Amino acid sequence: MADNTRWTDRAVVGPEQACPIAPVVDIVFSRWTTPILWTLNVYGRHRFTELEGRIATITPKVLTQRLRQLERDGLVVRTYHPEVPPRVEYEISELGRSLAPLFATLAEWSAGNLDKVDLARHDYDTRERPSRHRA
């Protein structure tokens, strides 16, 4: 039986419907979010400069943006201490800590499979492919 449905008649679904974990991936697995959450989960509460030092390649501007977003999302708690000089500390929230099993599973997968990914990439990059140009 032929499919007579035209492309324009098909329902378009958003990424959340196509993949129910897409919103979680957007929140948790952005470029700098994962290292920040990992660091706070493994090493505990940090001041801004300590966190910046542990994630050496992040800029202060990006770290500030990501920390604000993580605080907004409820994954990080910011504590202001009104001292002289003022002190601000960041720690992972209980909601953020609930991601620890997921991070542990991904770390385990990484340890067991990243070498296979590297090998697959090497094989793909070095194999001969037919030319796309027609004579």
C-alpha positions as CSV (number, residue, x, y, z in Angstrom):
1,M,0.0,0.0,0.0
2,A,1.5,3.3,-1.1
3,D,1.9,6.2,1.3
4,N,-0.2,9.0,-0.2
5,T,0.6,11.5,2.6
6,R,2.3,14.6,1.4
7,W,5.2,16.0,3.3
8,T,3.2,19.1,4.2
9,D,0.5,16.9,5.7
10,R,2.8,15.3,8.2
11,A,2.8,16.6,11.8
12,V,6.0,18.4,12.8
13,V,7.1,17.5,16.3
14,G,9.5,19.4,18.5
15,P,12.7,17.9,19.9
16,E,11.0,17.2,23.3
17,Q,8.4,15.0,21.6
18,A,11.0,13.4,19.3
19,C,13.3,12.7,22.2
20,P,12.0,13.1,25.7
21,I,15.5,13.6,27.2
22,A,16.3,16.6,24.9
23,P,15.4,19.2,27.6
24,V,17.7,17.5,30.1
25,V,20.5,17.3,27.6
26,D,20.1,21.1,26.9
27,I,20.2,21.9,30.6
28,V,22.9,19.5,31.8
29,F,25.2,18.8,28.9
30,S,26.0,22.3,27.6
31,R,29.7,23.0,27.0
32,W,30.6,24.1,30.5
33,T,27.7,22.9,32.6
34,T,29.0,19.3,33.0
35,P,32.5,20.2,34.2
36,I,31.0,22.7,36.7
37,L,28.5,20.2,38.1
38,W,31.1,17.4,38.1
39,T,33.6,19.6,40.0
40,L,31.1,20.7,42.6
41,N,29.8,17.2,43.0
42,V,33.2,15.6,43.4
43,Y,35.1,18.3,45.3
44,G,32.3,20.1,47.1
45,R,31.8,23.8,47.8
46,H,34.0,26.3,45.9
47,R,34.6,30.0,45.7
48,F,34.5,31.4,42.2
49,T,38.3,31.6,41.8
50,E,38.8,28.0,43.1
51,L,36.2,26.8,40.6
52,E,37.9,28.8,37.9
53,G,41.2,27.2,38.8
54,R,39.8,23.7,38.6
55,I,38.3,24.3,35.2
56,A,41.4,26.0,33.8
57,T,40.2,26.7,30.3
58,I,36.9,28.5,31.2
59,T,36.8,32.3,31.1
60,P,35.5,34.2,34.1
61,K,32.6,35.6,31.9
62,V,31.5,32.2,30.8
63,L,31.9,30.8,34.3
64,T,29.7,33.6,35.7
65,Q,27.0,33.0,33.0
66,R,27.0,29.3,33.6
67,L,26.8,29.6,37.4
68,R,23.9,32.0,37.1
69,Q,22.1,29.6,34.8
70,L,22.7,26.6,37.0
71,E,21.5,28.6,40.0
72,R,18.4,29.6,38.1
73,D,17.8,25.9,37.1
74,G,18.1,24.9,40.7
75,L,21.3,22.8,40.2
76,V,23.7,25.0,42.1
77,V,23.3,27.0,45.3
78,R,25.1,30.4,45.7
79,T,25.8,31.5,49.2
80,Y,26.8,35.1,49.9
81,H,28.7,35.7,53.1
82,P,28.6,39.5,54.1
83,E,32.1,39.7,55.4
84,V,34.9,42.1,54.6
85,P,35.9,41.2,51.9
86,P,32.6,39.6,50.9
87,R,32.8,35.9,50.2
88,V,30.6,33.9,47.7
89,E,30.6,30.1,47.6
90,Y,28.9,27.7,45.1
91,E,27.8,24.2,45.8
92,I,25.8,21.6,44.0
93,S,22.2,21.5,45.2
94,E,20.3,18.3,46.1
95,L,18.6,18.5,42.6
96,G,22.1,18.7,41.0
97,R,23.4,15.9,43.2
98,S,20.6,13.7,41.9
99,L,22.5,13.7,38.6
100,A,25.4,11.9,40.2
101,P,24.3,8.4,39.2
102,L,23.9,9.6,35.6
103,F,27.4,11.1,35.7
104,A,28.8,7.9,37.2
105,T,27.2,5.8,34.4
106,L,28.6,8.2,31.7
107,A,32.0,8.1,33.3
108,E,31.9,4.3,33.3
109,W,30.7,4.2,29.7
110,S,33.5,6.7,28.8
111,A,36.2,4.5,30.4
112,G,35.0,1.4,28.6
113,N,34.2,2.9,25.2
114,L,36.1,6.1,24.3
115,D,38.9,4.0,22.9
116,K,36.4,2.2,20.6
117,V,35.1,5.6,19.5
118,D,38.6,6.7,18.7
119,L,39.2,3.5,16.7
120,A,35.9,3.9,14.8
121,R,36.8,7.5,13.9
122,H,40.2,6.5,12.7
123,D,38.8,3.7,10.6
124,Y,36.2,6.1,9.1
125,D,38.7,8.8,8.4
126,T,41.2,6.5,6.7
127,R,39.0,4.3,4.6
128,E,38.7,4.9,0.9
129,R,35.3,6.2,-0.1
130,P,33.9,6.2,-3.6
131,S,34.0,9.6,-5.3
132,R,30.8,11.6,-5.3
133,H,31.6,13.2,-8.6
134,R,30.1,11.6,-11.7
135,A,32.1,11.3,-14.9
